[in-house]
Amino acid sequence: MLIANLSLSLSLSLSLSLSLSLSLSLPPSLPPSLLSMAGR
């Protein structure tokens, strides 16, 4: 149970940081739907 929670929080933080770096590196002219898709 604890291991599953740890891996879940890890993957969540990973996807969060990934989407953050993506939105920072990508030009603001992109549609927000693309960013939300990358966040998932």
Sequence and secondary structure as in RCSB ss.txt:
>XXXX:A:sequence
MLIANLSLSLSLSLSLSLSLSLSLSLPPSLPPSLLSMAGR
>XXXX:A:secstr
 HHHHHHHHHHHHHHHHHHHHHHHHS TTS HHHHHHHH 
